[in-house]
Structures are given as structure tokens and as C-alpha cells.
Amino acid sequence: MDLRRQGKKIFYYQTSDGYEIDFITQDKEGKHEIIQVAWDVDDPKTLAREKRALNQAEEELGFEGRLIDLASYLRAL
């Protein structure tokens, strides 16, 4: 909902290896961003899994992304 309030178009993506990406956004100027969301990345396995998907999507799509967890989201408010 937050992304829609920002006026962004939202897409979903699956990498060629089958990793799911939570959001691909496009703003009003046409700029794209990859957003991977995780509740908590304190577990090294969770962090590695989320980064693996994000890195592959960045390679395939050719633009940057970011990983958001609950703590980073709340800090940004």
C-alpha cells in the first residue's frame, strides 16, 4: 500500500533460477527499482537467501535494488 501511495506502478518478478522478487516498482519518471522485503534478516541463512534473489534480479534486469526489513522500514518513517 505504501508503494501505491507513492504513485508507483508495482510488478512482481521471478528470476531465471526461480527466486521470487517481492516488488519491481516504476515511478512517474519511469525509473525502476527492485525491492526485496524480509521481516527479519538476523538469521544469516535468511539474509543470504534474500540477497541471492536480489543480486540475480539486479543482474538480469540491469537496475539496482534494495533489501528492506522491518527495522529499516521503521527507521525510514
N, CA, C and O atoms as a Tripos MOL2 file, in Angstrom:
@<TRIPOS>MOLECULE
protein
  308   307    77     0     0
PROTEIN
NO_CHARGES

@<TRIPOS>ATOM
      1 N           0.8280   -1.1900    0.0000 N.3       1 MET1
      2 CA          0.0000    0.0000    0.0000 C.3       1 MET1
      3 C           0.8750    1.2570    0.0000 C.2       1 MET1
      4 O           0.5450    2.2510   -0.6480 O.2       1 MET1
      5 N           1.9720    1.2040    0.7200 N.am      2 ASP2
      6 CA          2.8630    2.3620    0.7960 C.3       2 ASP2
      7 C           3.4040    2.7170   -0.5930 C.2       2 ASP2
      8 O           3.4890    3.8940   -0.9430 O.2       2 ASP2
      9 N           3.7620    1.7200   -1.3710 N.am      3 LEU3
     10 CA          4.2820    1.9820   -2.7180 C.3       3 LEU3
     11 C           3.2080    2.6040   -3.6110 C.2       3 LEU3
     12 O           3.4950    3.5060   -4.3970 O.2       3 LEU3
     13 N           1.9940    2.1280   -3.4890 N.am      4 ARG4
     14 CA          0.8930    2.7080   -4.2850 C.3       4 ARG4
     15 C           0.6180    4.1570   -3.8750 C.2       4 ARG4
     16 O           0.3410    5.0010   -4.7270 O.2       4 ARG4
     17 N           0.6920    4.4460   -2.5770 N.am      5 ARG5
     18 CA          0.5000    5.8300   -2.1200 C.3       5 ARG5
     19 C           1.5660    6.7520   -2.6910 C.2       5 ARG5
     20 O           1.3270    7.9460   -2.8780 O.2       5 ARG5
     21 N           2.7390    6.2000   -2.9680 N.am      6 GLN6
     22 CA          3.8130    6.9860   -3.5640 C.3       6 GLN6
     23 C           3.6300    7.1550   -5.0690 C.2       6 GLN6
     24 O           4.4480    7.7930   -5.7320 O.2       6 GLN6
     25 N           2.5680    6.5890   -5.5990 N.am      7 GLY7
     26 CA          2.2620    6.7200   -7.0210 C.3       7 GLY7
     27 C           3.0640    5.7980   -7.9240 C.2       7 GLY7
     28 O           3.1830    6.0540   -9.1220 O.2       7 GLY7
     29 N           3.6140    4.7330   -7.3650 N.am      8 LYS8
     30 CA          4.4420    3.8220   -8.1510 C.3       8 LYS8
     31 C           3.6130    2.6830   -8.7320 C.2       8 LYS8
     32 O           2.6800    2.1870   -8.1000 O.2       8 LYS8
     33 N           3.9700    2.2810   -9.9400 N.am      9 LYS9
     34 CA          3.4090    1.0690  -10.5220 C.3       9 LYS9
     35 C           4.1680   -0.0960   -9.9040 C.2       9 LYS9
     36 O           5.3680    0.0070   -9.6500 O.2       9 LYS9
     37 N           3.4790   -1.1920   -9.6650 N.am     10 ILE10
     38 CA          4.0850   -2.3330   -8.9830 C.3      10 ILE10
     39 C           3.9990   -3.5700   -9.8670 C.2      10 ILE10
     40 O           2.9550   -3.8820  -10.4400 O.2      10 ILE10
     41 N           5.1310   -4.2640   -9.9600 N.am     11 PHE11
     42 CA          5.2220   -5.5030  -10.7170 C.3      11 PHE11
     43 C           5.8910   -6.5500   -9.8320 C.2      11 PHE11
     44 O           6.5120   -6.2200   -8.8210 O.2      11 PHE11
     45 N           5.7590   -7.7880  -10.2170 N.am     12 TYR12
     46 CA          6.3960   -8.8830   -9.4960 C.3      12 TYR12
     47 C           7.3310   -9.5850  -10.4630 C.2      12 TYR12
     48 O           7.1570   -9.4900  -11.6780 O.2      12 TYR12
     49 N           8.3150  -10.2840   -9.9370 N.am     13 TYR13
     50 CA          9.3340  -10.8680  -10.8070 C.3      13 TYR13
     51 C           9.8360  -12.1730  -10.2190 C.2      13 TYR13
     52 O           9.9170  -12.3460   -9.0030 O.2      13 TYR13
     53 N          10.1680  -13.0830  -11.1160 N.am     14 GLN14
     54 CA         10.8150  -14.3270  -10.7370 C.3      14 GLN14
     55 C          12.0690  -14.4490  -11.5940 C.2      14 GLN14
     56 O          11.9990  -14.3370  -12.8180 O.2      14 GLN14
     57 N          13.2140  -14.6780  -10.9570 N.am     15 THR15
     58 CA         14.4750  -14.7630  -11.6920 C.3      15 THR15
     59 C          14.5180  -16.0440  -12.5200 C.2      15 THR15
     60 O          13.6700  -16.9250  -12.3830 O.2      15 THR15
     61 N          15.5140  -16.1210  -13.3690 N.am     16 SER16
     62 CA         15.6590  -17.3050  -14.2220 C.3      16 SER16
     63 C          15.9170  -18.5790  -13.4090 C.2      16 SER16
     64 O          15.6460  -19.6850  -13.8770 O.2      16 SER16
     65 N          16.4430  -18.4160  -12.1900 N.am     17 ASP17
     66 CA         16.6330  -19.5760  -11.3130 C.3      17 ASP17
     67 C          15.4410  -19.8250  -10.3950 C.2      17 ASP17
     68 O          15.4920  -20.7150   -9.5450 O.2      17 ASP17
     69 N          14.3760  -19.0550  -10.5560 N.am     18 GLY18
     70 CA         13.1570  -19.2790   -9.7960 C.3      18 GLY18
     71 C          13.0610  -18.5310   -8.4800 C.2      18 GLY18
     72 O          12.1630  -18.8100   -7.6850 O.2      18 GLY18
     73 N          13.9680  -17.5810   -8.2270 N.am     19 TYR19
     74 CA         13.8930  -16.8010   -6.9880 C.3      19 TYR19
     75 C          12.8360  -15.7170   -7.1340 C.2      19 TYR19
     76 O          12.7750  -15.0250   -8.1500 O.2      19 TYR19
     77 N          12.0200  -15.5780   -6.1240 N.am     20 GLU20
     78 CA         10.9390  -14.5890   -6.1640 C.3      20 GLU20
     79 C          11.4180  -13.2340   -5.6720 C.2      20 GLU20
     80 O          12.1030  -13.1250   -4.6560 O.2      20 GLU20
     81 N          11.0410  -12.2140   -6.4140 N.am     21 ILE21
     82 CA         11.3120  -10.8360   -6.0370 C.3      21 ILE21
     83 C           9.9730  -10.2400   -5.6300 C.2      21 ILE21
     84 O           8.9720  -10.3950   -6.3290 O.2      21 ILE21
     85 N           9.9680   -9.5600   -4.4940 N.am     22 ASP22
     86 CA          8.7070   -9.0680   -3.9540 C.3      22 ASP22
     87 C           8.1050   -7.9470   -4.7980 C.2      22 ASP22
     88 O           6.9170   -7.9840   -5.1180 O.2      22 ASP22
     89 N           8.9120   -6.9530   -5.1600 N.am     23 PHE23
     90 CA          8.3730   -5.8280   -5.9260 C.3      23 PHE23
     91 C           9.3940   -5.2890   -6.9220 C.2      23 PHE23
     92 O          10.5790   -5.1530   -6.6170 O.2      23 PHE23
     93 N           8.9080   -4.9940   -8.0980 N.am     24 ILE24
     94 CA          9.6100   -4.1490   -9.0540 C.3      24 ILE24
     95 C           8.7110   -2.9260   -9.1640 C.2      24 ILE24
     96 O           7.5200   -3.0470   -9.4490 O.2      24 ILE24
     97 N           9.2800   -1.7540   -8.9380 N.am     25 THR25
     98 CA          8.4620   -0.5480   -8.9990 C.3      25 THR25
     99 C           8.9110    0.3350  -10.1620 C.2      25 THR25
    100 O          10.0490    0.2660  -10.6270 O.2      25 THR25
    101 N           7.9840    1.1530  -10.6030 N.am     26 GLN26
    102 CA          8.2730    2.1600  -11.6190 C.3      26 GLN26
    103 C           7.6290    3.4540  -11.1570 C.2      26 GLN26
    104 O           6.4230    3.5060  -10.9150 O.2      26 GLN26
    105 N           8.4430    4.5080  -11.0340 N.am     27 ASP27
    106 CA          7.8900    5.7820  -10.5930 C.3      27 ASP27
    107 C           7.3520    6.5790  -11.7870 C.2      27 ASP27
    108 O           7.3980    6.1090  -12.9230 O.2      27 ASP27
    109 N           6.8570    7.7550  -11.5300 N.am     28 LYS28
    110 CA          6.2220    8.5730  -12.5770 C.3      28 LYS28
    111 C           7.1950    8.9960  -13.6680 C.2      28 LYS28
    112 O           6.7820    9.2950  -14.7890 O.2      28 LYS28
    113 N           8.4950    9.0240  -13.3440 N.am     29 GLU29
    114 CA          9.5140    9.3840  -14.3320 C.3      29 GLU29
    115 C          10.0120    8.1600  -15.1080 C.2      29 GLU29
    116 O          10.8460    8.2900  -16.0040 O.2      29 GLU29
    117 N           9.5020    6.9800  -14.7680 N.am     30 GLY30
    118 CA          9.8800    5.7590  -15.4610 C.3      30 GLY30
    119 C          11.0480    5.0100  -14.8450 C.2      30 GLY30
    120 O          11.4760    3.9910  -15.3850 O.2      30 GLY30
    121 N          11.5720    5.4930  -13.7250 N.am     31 LYS31
    122 CA         12.6940    4.8300  -13.0630 C.3      31 LYS31
    123 C          12.2030    3.5730  -12.3410 C.2      31 LYS31
    124 O          11.1820    3.5840  -11.6530 O.2      31 LYS31
    125 N          12.9630    2.4940  -12.5190 N.am     32 HIS32
    126 CA         12.6220    1.2140  -11.8980 C.3      32 HIS32
    127 C          13.4920    0.9510  -10.6740 C.2      32 HIS32
    128 O          14.6180    1.4370  -10.5710 O.2      32 HIS32
    129 N          12.9420    0.1720   -9.7540 N.am     33 GLU33
    130 CA         13.6790   -0.2610   -8.5730 C.3      33 GLU33
    131 C          13.2010   -1.6510   -8.1690 C.2      33 GLU33
    132 O          12.0170   -1.9720   -8.2670 O.2      33 GLU33
    133 N          14.1370   -2.4560   -7.7180 N.am     34 ILE34
    134 CA         13.8360   -3.7840   -7.1980 C.3      34 ILE34
    135 C          13.7630   -3.6530   -5.6790 C.2      34 ILE34
    136 O          14.6570   -3.0800   -5.0550 O.2      34 ILE34
    137 N          12.7010   -4.1830   -5.0910 N.am     35 ILE35
    138 CA         12.5640   -4.1450   -3.6400 C.3      35 ILE35
    139 C          12.3100   -5.5580   -3.1340 C.2      35 ILE35
    140 O          11.3260   -6.2010   -3.5000 O.2      35 ILE35
    141 N          13.2080   -6.0190   -2.2960 N.am     36 GLN36
    142 CA         13.0780   -7.3190   -1.6590 C.3      36 GLN36
    143 C          12.7650   -7.0680   -0.1870 C.2      36 GLN36
    144 O          13.4550   -6.2870    0.4680 O.2      36 GLN36
    145 N          11.7420   -7.7160    0.3310 N.am     37 VAL37
    146 CA         11.2800   -7.4630    1.6900 C.3      37 VAL37
    147 C          11.4230   -8.7210    2.5400 C.2      37 VAL37
    148 O          11.0720   -9.8220    2.1150 O.2      37 VAL37
    149 N          11.9460   -8.5340    3.7500 N.am     38 ALA38
    150 CA         12.0460   -9.6350    4.7070 C.3      38 ALA38
    151 C          11.6620   -9.1030    6.0810 C.2      38 ALA38
    152 O          12.0030   -7.9730    6.4300 O.2      38 ALA38
    153 N          10.9730   -9.8920    6.8390 N.am     39 TRP39
    154 CA         10.5620   -9.4680    8.1780 C.3      39 TRP39
    155 C          11.7860   -9.2210    9.0600 C.2      39 TRP39
    156 O          11.8830   -8.2090    9.7530 O.2      39 TRP39
    157 N          12.7270  -10.1890    9.0120 N.am     40 ASP40
    158 CA         13.9010  -10.1310    9.8790 C.3      40 ASP40
    159 C          15.0600  -10.7950    9.1430 C.2      40 ASP40
    160 O          14.9100  -11.9020    8.6260 O.2      40 ASP40
    161 N          16.1980  -10.1400    9.0920 N.am     41 VAL41
    162 CA         17.3560  -10.7150    8.4090 C.3      41 VAL41
    163 C          18.4960  -11.0320    9.3850 C.2      41 VAL41
    164 O          19.6590  -11.0980    8.9860 O.2      41 VAL41
    165 N          18.1600  -11.2240   10.6490 N.am     42 ASP42
    166 CA         19.1760  -11.5820   11.6400 C.3      42 ASP42
    167 C          19.7410  -12.9790   11.4020 C.2      42 ASP42
    168 O          20.9030  -13.2400   11.7100 O.2      42 ASP42
    169 N          18.9300  -13.8700   10.8600 N.am     43 ASP43
    170 CA         19.4000  -15.2200   10.5480 C.3      43 ASP43
    171 C          20.2540  -15.1460    9.2750 C.2      43 ASP43
    172 O          19.7670  -14.6960    8.2380 O.2      43 ASP43
    173 N          21.5100  -15.5780    9.3390 N.am     44 PRO44
    174 CA         22.3830  -15.5000    8.1620 C.3      44 PRO44
    175 C          21.8320  -16.2290    6.9370 C.2      44 PRO44
    176 O          22.0770  -15.8070    5.8070 O.2      44 PRO44
    177 N          21.0980  -17.3100    7.1460 N.am     45 LYS45
    178 CA         20.5200  -18.0450    6.0130 C.3      45 LYS45
    179 C          19.4350  -17.2160    5.3310 C.2      45 LYS45
    180 O          19.3390  -17.2010    4.1040 O.2      45 LYS45
    181 N          18.6300  -16.5370    6.1190 N.am     46 THR46
    182 CA         17.5860  -15.6760    5.5500 C.3      46 THR46
    183 C          18.2190  -14.5430    4.7700 C.2      46 THR46
    184 O          17.8150  -14.2660    3.6410 O.2      46 THR46
    185 N          19.2000  -13.8890    5.3520 N.am     47 LEU47
    186 CA         19.8780  -12.7790    4.6840 C.3      47 LEU47
    187 C          20.5070  -13.2440    3.3760 C.2      47 LEU47
    188 O          20.3860  -12.5620    2.3580 O.2      47 LEU47
    189 N          21.1720  -14.3870    3.3860 N.am     48 ALA48
    190 CA         21.8090  -14.9190    2.1770 C.3      48 ALA48
    191 C          20.7780  -15.2180    1.1000 C.2      48 ALA48
    192 O          21.0010  -14.9150   -0.0720 O.2      48 ALA48
    193 N          19.6520  -15.8110    1.4850 N.am     49 ARG49
    194 CA         18.6000  -16.1490    0.5260 C.3      49 ARG49
    195 C          18.0260  -14.8920   -0.1240 C.2      49 ARG49
    196 O          17.8490  -14.8420   -1.3410 O.2      49 ARG49
    197 N          17.7380  -13.8860    0.6860 N.am     50 GLU50
    198 CA         17.1580  -12.6480    0.1610 C.3      50 GLU50
    199 C          18.1520  -11.9030   -0.7380 C.2      50 GLU50
    200 O          17.7750  -11.3720   -1.7820 O.2      50 GLU50
    201 N          19.4080  -11.8700   -0.3300 N.am     51 LYS51
    202 CA         20.4320  -11.2010   -1.1420 C.3      51 LYS51
    203 C          20.6800  -11.9380   -2.4520 C.2      51 LYS51
    204 O          20.9040  -11.3110   -3.4870 O.2      51 LYS51
    205 N          20.6400  -13.2720   -2.4090 N.am     52 ARG52
    206 CA         20.8390  -14.0710   -3.6210 C.3      52 ARG52
    207 C          19.7900  -13.7180   -4.6760 C.2      52 ARG52
    208 O          20.1140  -13.5140   -5.8450 O.2      52 ARG52
    209 N          18.5460  -13.6500   -4.2500 N.am     53 ALA53
    210 CA         17.4690  -13.3050   -5.1810 C.3      53 ALA53
    211 C          17.6430  -11.8760   -5.6990 C.2      53 ALA53
    212 O          17.5140  -11.6240   -6.8970 O.2      53 ALA53
    213 N          17.9360  -10.9520   -4.7940 N.am     54 LEU54
    214 CA         18.1040   -9.5550   -5.1770 C.3      54 LEU54
    215 C          19.2600   -9.3850   -6.1590 C.2      54 LEU54
    216 O          19.1190   -8.6980   -7.1710 O.2      54 LEU54
    217 N          20.3980  -10.0040   -5.8680 N.am     55 ASN55
    218 CA         21.5580   -9.8850   -6.7540 C.3      55 ASN55
    219 C          21.2860  -10.4480   -8.1400 C.2      55 ASN55
    220 O          21.6950   -9.8590   -9.1410 O.2      55 ASN55
    221 N          20.5980  -11.5850   -8.2050 N.am     56 GLN56
    222 CA         20.3030  -12.1610   -9.5130 C.3      56 GLN56
    223 C          19.3400  -11.2700  -10.2940 C.2      56 GLN56
    224 O          19.5090  -11.0890  -11.5000 O.2      56 GLN56
    225 N          18.3510  -10.7210   -9.6340 N.am     57 ALA57
    226 CA         17.4120   -9.8330  -10.3130 C.3      57 ALA57
    227 C          18.1220   -8.5770  -10.8270 C.2      57 ALA57
    228 O          17.8440   -8.1110  -11.9320 O.2      57 ALA57
    229 N          19.0360   -8.0360  -10.0260 N.am     58 GLU58
    230 CA         19.7950   -6.8540  -10.4660 C.3      58 GLU58
    231 C          20.5910   -7.1650  -11.7320 C.2      58 GLU58
    232 O          20.6360   -6.3540  -12.6570 O.2      58 GLU58
    233 N          21.2140   -8.3330  -11.7720 N.am     59 GLU59
    234 CA         21.9760   -8.7450  -12.9590 C.3      59 GLU59
    235 C          21.0620   -8.8990  -14.1700 C.2      59 GLU59
    236 O          21.3820   -8.4210  -15.2580 O.2      59 GLU59
    237 N          19.9400   -9.5590  -13.9820 N.am     60 GLU60
    238 CA         19.0460   -9.8390  -15.1040 C.3      60 GLU60
    239 C          18.3410   -8.5850  -15.6210 C.2      60 GLU60
    240 O          18.1500   -8.4310  -16.8280 O.2      60 GLU60
    241 N          17.9590   -7.6980  -14.7200 N.am     61 LEU61
    242 CA         17.1580   -6.5370  -15.1220 C.3      61 LEU61
    243 C          17.9950   -5.2880  -15.4070 C.2      61 LEU61
    244 O          17.5490   -4.3860  -16.1160 O.2      61 LEU61
    245 N          19.1980   -5.2400  -14.8580 N.am     62 GLY62
    246 CA         20.0870   -4.1260  -15.1600 C.3      62 GLY62
    247 C          19.8270   -2.8470  -14.3820 C.2      62 GLY62
    248 O          20.2730   -1.7740  -14.7890 O.2      62 GLY62
    249 N          19.1160   -2.9470  -13.2750 N.am     63 PHE63
    250 CA         18.9710   -1.7870  -12.4000 C.3      63 PHE63
    251 C          19.0440   -2.2300  -10.9530 C.2      63 PHE63
    252 O          18.9390   -3.4150  -10.6370 O.2      63 PHE63
    253 N          19.2280   -1.2450  -10.0760 N.am     64 GLU64
    254 CA         19.5280   -1.5380   -8.6750 C.3      64 GLU64
    255 C          18.2960   -1.8350   -7.8430 C.2      64 GLU64
    256 O          17.1670   -1.5020   -8.2020 O.2      64 GLU64
    257 N          18.5610   -2.4730   -6.7220 N.am     65 GLY65
    258 CA         17.5010   -2.7990   -5.7980 C.3      65 GLY65
    259 C          17.9390   -2.5820   -4.3660 C.2      65 GLY65
    260 O          19.0630   -2.1610   -4.0920 O.2      65 GLY65
    261 N          17.0320   -2.8750   -3.4710 N.am     66 ARG66
    262 CA         17.3430   -2.7570   -2.0460 C.3      66 ARG66
    263 C          16.5640   -3.8070   -1.2770 C.2      66 ARG66
    264 O          15.5140   -4.2900   -1.7010 O.2      66 ARG66
    265 N          17.1290   -4.1350   -0.1270 N.am     67 LEU67
    266 CA         16.5130   -5.0930    0.7870 C.3      67 LEU67
    267 C          15.9710   -4.3030    1.9690 C.2      67 LEU67
    268 O          16.6960   -3.5390    2.6060 O.2      67 LEU67
    269 N          14.7040   -4.4930    2.2510 N.am     68 ILE68
    270 CA         14.0530   -3.8010    3.3590 C.3      68 ILE68
    271 C          13.6080   -4.8420    4.3760 C.2      68 ILE68
    272 O          12.9420   -5.8200    4.0340 O.2      68 ILE68
    273 N          13.9850   -4.6170    5.6290 N.am     69 ASP69
    274 CA         13.4540   -5.4370    6.7130 C.3      69 ASP69
    275 C          12.6280   -4.5240    7.6240 C.2      69 ASP69
    276 O          12.5870   -3.3110    7.4170 O.2      69 ASP69
    277 N          11.9860   -5.0930    8.6070 N.am     70 LEU70
    278 CA         11.1030   -4.3080    9.4700 C.3      70 LEU70
    279 C          11.8610   -3.1550   10.1300 C.2      70 LEU70
    280 O          11.3670   -2.0270   10.1680 O.2      70 LEU70
    281 N          13.0440   -3.4320   10.6440 N.am     71 ALA71
    282 CA         13.8130   -2.3960   11.3440 C.3      71 ALA71
    283 C          14.1540   -1.2290   10.4160 C.2      71 ALA71
    284 O          14.0010   -0.0690   10.8000 O.2      71 ALA71
    285 N          14.6120   -1.5240    9.2030 N.am     72 SER72
    286 CA         14.9830   -0.4330    8.2750 C.3      72 SER72
    287 C          13.7470    0.3350    7.8160 C.2      72 SER72
    288 O          13.8110    1.5450    7.6030 O.2      72 SER72
    289 N          12.6380   -0.3560    7.6660 N.am     73 TYR73
    290 CA         11.3950    0.3110    7.2620 C.3      73 TYR73
    291 C          10.9380    1.2960    8.3560 C.2      73 TYR73
    292 O          10.5670    2.4340    8.0670 O.2      73 TYR73
    293 N          10.9720    0.8360    9.6060 N.am     74 LEU74
    294 CA         10.5400    1.7080   10.7120 C.3      74 LEU74
    295 C          11.4720    2.8990   10.8890 C.2      74 LEU74
    296 O          11.0170    3.9870   11.2400 O.2      74 LEU74
    297 N          12.7680    2.7140   10.6520 N.am     75 ARG75
    298 CA         13.7090    3.8320   10.7450 C.3      75 ARG75
    299 C          13.4190    4.8910    9.6860 C.2      75 ARG75
    300 O          13.6440    6.0790    9.9170 O.2      75 ARG75
    301 N          12.9270    4.4710    8.5410 N.am     76 ALA76
    302 CA         12.6860    5.3930    7.4280 C.3      76 ALA76
    303 C          11.3970    6.2050    7.6190 C.2      76 ALA76
    304 O          11.1840    7.1950    6.9200 O.2      76 ALA76
    305 N          10.5550    5.8000    8.5410 N.am     77 LEU77
    306 CA          9.2850    6.5220    8.7340 C.3      77 LEU77
    307 C           9.4830    7.8650    9.3250 C.2      77 LEU77
    308 O           8.5130    8.5910    9.5470 O.2      77 LEU77
@<TRIPOS>BOND
     1     1     2 1
     2     2     3 1
     3     3     4 2
     4     3     5 am
     5     5     6 1
     6     6     7 1
     7     7     8 2
     8     7     9 am
     9     9    10 1
    10    10    11 1
    11    11    12 2
    12    11    13 am
    13    13    14 1
    14    14    15 1
    15    15    16 2
    16    15    17 am
    17    17    18 1
    18    18    19 1
    19    19    20 2
    20    19    21 am
    21    21    22 1
    22    22    23 1
    23    23    24 2
    24    23    25 am
    25    25    26 1
    26    26    27 1
    27    27    28 2
    28    27    29 am
    29    29    30 1
    30    30    31 1
    31    31    32 2
    32    31    33 am
    33    33    34 1
    34    34    35 1
    35    35    36 2
    36    35    37 am
    37    37    38 1
    38    38    39 1
    39    39    40 2
    40    39    41 am
    41    41    42 1
    42    42    43 1
    43    43    44 2
    44    43    45 am
    45    45    46 1
    46    46    47 1
    47    47    48 2
    48    47    49 am
    49    49    50 1
    50    50    51 1
    51    51    52 2
    52    51    53 am
    53    53    54 1
    54    54    55 1
    55    55    56 2
    56    55    57 am
    57    57    58 1
    58    58    59 1
    59    59    60 2
    60    59    61 am
    61    61    62 1
    62    62    63 1
    63    63    64 2
    64    63    65 am
    65    65    66 1
    66    66    67 1
    67    67    68 2
    68    67    69 am
    69    69    70 1
    70    70    71 1
    71    71    72 2
    72    71    73 am
    73    73    74 1
    74    74    75 1
    75    75    76 2
    76    75    77 am
    77    77    78 1
    78    78    79 1
    79    79    80 2
    80    79    81 am
    81    81    82 1
    82    82    83 1
    83    83    84 2
    84    83    85 am
    85    85    86 1
    86    86    87 1
    87    87    88 2
    88    87    89 am
    89    89    90 1
    90    90    91 1
    91    91    92 2
    92    91    93 am
    93    93    94 1
    94    94    95 1
    95    95    96 2
    96    95    97 am
    97    97    98 1
    98    98    99 1
    99    99   100 2
   100    99   101 am
   101   101   102 1
   102   102   103 1
   103   103   104 2
   104   103   105 am
   105   105   106 1
   106   106   107 1
   107   107   108 2
   108   107   109 am
   109   109   110 1
   110   110   111 1
   111   111   112 2
   112   111   113 am
   113   113   114 1
   114   114   115 1
   115   115   116 2
   116   115   117 am
   117   117   118 1
   118   118   119 1
   119   119   120 2
   120   119   121 am
   121   121   122 1
   122   122   123 1
   123   123   124 2
   124   123   125 am
   125   125   126 1
   126   126   127 1
   127   127   128 2
   128   127   129 am
   129   129   130 1
   130   130   131 1
   131   131   132 2
   132   131   133 am
   133   133   134 1
   134   134   135 1
   135   135   136 2
   136   135   137 am
   137   137   138 1
   138   138   139 1
   139   139   140 2
   140   139   141 am
   141   141   142 1
   142   142   143 1
   143   143   144 2
   144   143   145 am
   145   145   146 1
   146   146   147 1
   147   147   148 2
   148   147   149 am
   149   149   150 1
   150   150   151 1
   151   151   152 2
   152   151   153 am
   153   153   154 1
   154   154   155 1
   155   155   156 2
   156   155   157 am
   157   157   158 1
   158   158   159 1
   159   159   160 2
   160   159   161 am
   161   161   162 1
   162   162   163 1
   163   163   164 2
   164   163   165 am
   165   165   166 1
   166   166   167 1
   167   167   168 2
   168   167   169 am
   169   169   170 1
   170   170   171 1
   171   171   172 2
   172   171   173 am
   173   173   174 1
   174   174   175 1
   175   175   176 2
   176   175   177 am
   177   177   178 1
   178   178   179 1
   179   179   180 2
   180   179   181 am
   181   181   182 1
   182   182   183 1
   183   183   184 2
   184   183   185 am
   185   185   186 1
   186   186   187 1
   187   187   188 2
   188   187   189 am
   189   189   190 1
   190   190   191 1
   191   191   192 2
   192   191   193 am
   193   193   194 1
   194   194   195 1
   195   195   196 2
   196   195   197 am
   197   197   198 1
   198   198   199 1
   199   199   200 2
   200   199   201 am
   201   201   202 1
   202   202   203 1
   203   203   204 2
   204   203   205 am
   205   205   206 1
   206   206   207 1
   207   207   208 2
   208   207   209 am
   209   209   210 1
   210   210   211 1
   211   211   212 2
   212   211   213 am
   213   213   214 1
   214   214   215 1
   215   215   216 2
   216   215   217 am
   217   217   218 1
   218   218   219 1
   219   219   220 2
   220   219   221 am
   221   221   222 1
   222   222   223 1
   223   223   224 2
   224   223   225 am
   225   225   226 1
   226   226   227 1
   227   227   228 2
   228   227   229 am
   229   229   230 1
   230   230   231 1
   231   231   232 2
   232   231   233 am
   233   233   234 1
   234   234   235 1
   235   235   236 2
   236   235   237 am
   237   237   238 1
   238   238   239 1
   239   239   240 2
   240   239   241 am
   241   241   242 1
   242   242   243 1
   243   243   244 2
   244   243   245 am
   245   245   246 1
   246   246   247 1
   247   247   248 2
   248   247   249 am
   249   249   250 1
   250   250   251 1
   251   251   252 2
   252   251   253 am
   253   253   254 1
   254   254   255 1
   255   255   256 2
   256   255   257 am
   257   257   258 1
   258   258   259 1
   259   259   260 2
   260   259   261 am
   261   261   262 1
   262   262   263 1
   263   263   264 2
   264   263   265 am
   265   265   266 1
   266   266   267 1
   267   267   268 2
   268   267   269 am
   269   269   270 1
   270   270   271 1
   271   271   272 2
   272   271   273 am
   273   273   274 1
   274   274   275 1
   275   275   276 2
   276   275   277 am
   277   277   278 1
   278   278   279 1
   279   279   280 2
   280   279   281 am
   281   281   282 1
   282   282   283 1
   283   283   284 2
   284   283   285 am
   285   285   286 1
   286   286   287 1
   287   287   288 2
   288   287   289 am
   289   289   290 1
   290   290   291 1
   291   291   292 2
   292   291   293 am
   293   293   294 1
   294   294   295 1
   295   295   296 2
   296   295   297 am
   297   297   298 1
   298   298   299 1
   299   299   300 2
   300   299   301 am
   301   301   302 1
   302   302   303 1
   303   303   304 2
   304   303   305 am
   305   305   306 1
   306   306   307 1
   307   307   308 2
@<TRIPOS>SUBSTRUCTURE
     1 MET1         2 RESIDUE 1 A MET
     2 ASP2         6 RESIDUE 1 A ASP
     3 LEU3        10 RESIDUE 1 A LEU
     4 ARG4        14 RESIDUE 1 A ARG
     5 ARG5        18 RESIDUE 1 A ARG
     6 GLN6        22 RESIDUE 1 A GLN
     7 GLY7        26 RESIDUE 1 A GLY
     8 LYS8        30 RESIDUE 1 A LYS
     9 LYS9        34 RESIDUE 1 A LYS
    10 ILE10       38 RESIDUE 1 A ILE
    11 PHE11       42 RESIDUE 1 A PHE
    12 TYR12       46 RESIDUE 1 A TYR
    13 TYR13       50 RESIDUE 1 A TYR
    14 GLN14       54 RESIDUE 1 A GLN
    15 THR15       58 RESIDUE 1 A THR
    16 SER16       62 RESIDUE 1 A SER
    17 ASP17       66 RESIDUE 1 A ASP
    18 GLY18       70 RESIDUE 1 A GLY
    19 TYR19       74 RESIDUE 1 A TYR
    20 GLU20       78 RESIDUE 1 A GLU
    21 ILE21       82 RESIDUE 1 A ILE
    22 ASP22       86 RESIDUE 1 A ASP
    23 PHE23       90 RESIDUE 1 A PHE
    24 ILE24       94 RESIDUE 1 A ILE
    25 THR25       98 RESIDUE 1 A THR
    26 GLN26      102 RESIDUE 1 A GLN
    27 ASP27      106 RESIDUE 1 A ASP
    28 LYS28      110 RESIDUE 1 A LYS
    29 GLU29      114 RESIDUE 1 A GLU
    30 GLY30      118 RESIDUE 1 A GLY
    31 LYS31      122 RESIDUE 1 A LYS
    32 HIS32      126 RESIDUE 1 A HIS
    33 GLU33      130 RESIDUE 1 A GLU
    34 ILE34      134 RESIDUE 1 A ILE
    35 ILE35      138 RESIDUE 1 A ILE
    36 GLN36      142 RESIDUE 1 A GLN
    37 VAL37      146 RESIDUE 1 A VAL
    38 ALA38      150 RESIDUE 1 A ALA
    39 TRP39      154 RESIDUE 1 A TRP
    40 ASP40      158 RESIDUE 1 A ASP
    41 VAL41      162 RESIDUE 1 A VAL
    42 ASP42      166 RESIDUE 1 A ASP
    43 ASP43      170 RESIDUE 1 A ASP
    44 PRO44      174 RESIDUE 1 A PRO
    45 LYS45      178 RESIDUE 1 A LYS
    46 THR46      182 RESIDUE 1 A THR
    47 LEU47      186 RESIDUE 1 A LEU
    48 ALA48      190 RESIDUE 1 A ALA
    49 ARG49      194 RESIDUE 1 A ARG
    50 GLU50      198 RESIDUE 1 A GLU
    51 LYS51      202 RESIDUE 1 A LYS
    52 ARG52      206 RESIDUE 1 A ARG
    53 ALA53      210 RESIDUE 1 A ALA
    54 LEU54      214 RESIDUE 1 A LEU
    55 ASN55      218 RESIDUE 1 A ASN
    56 GLN56      222 RESIDUE 1 A GLN
    57 ALA57      226 RESIDUE 1 A ALA
    58 GLU58      230 RESIDUE 1 A GLU
    59 GLU59      234 RESIDUE 1 A GLU
    60 GLU60      238 RESIDUE 1 A GLU
    61 LEU61      242 RESIDUE 1 A LEU
    62 GLY62      246 RESIDUE 1 A GLY
    63 PHE63      250 RESIDUE 1 A PHE
    64 GLU64      254 RESIDUE 1 A GLU
    65 GLY65      258 RESIDUE 1 A GLY
    66 ARG66      262 RESIDUE 1 A ARG
    67 LEU67      266 RESIDUE 1 A LEU
    68 ILE68      270 RESIDUE 1 A ILE
    69 ASP69      274 RESIDUE 1 A ASP
    70 LEU70      278 RESIDUE 1 A LEU
    71 ALA71      282 RESIDUE 1 A ALA
    72 SER72      286 RESIDUE 1 A SER
    73 TYR73      290 RESIDUE 1 A TYR
    74 LEU74      294 RESIDUE 1 A LEU
    75 ARG75      298 RESIDUE 1 A ARG
    76 ALA76      302 RESIDUE 1 A ALA
    77 LEU77      306 RESIDUE 1 A LEU
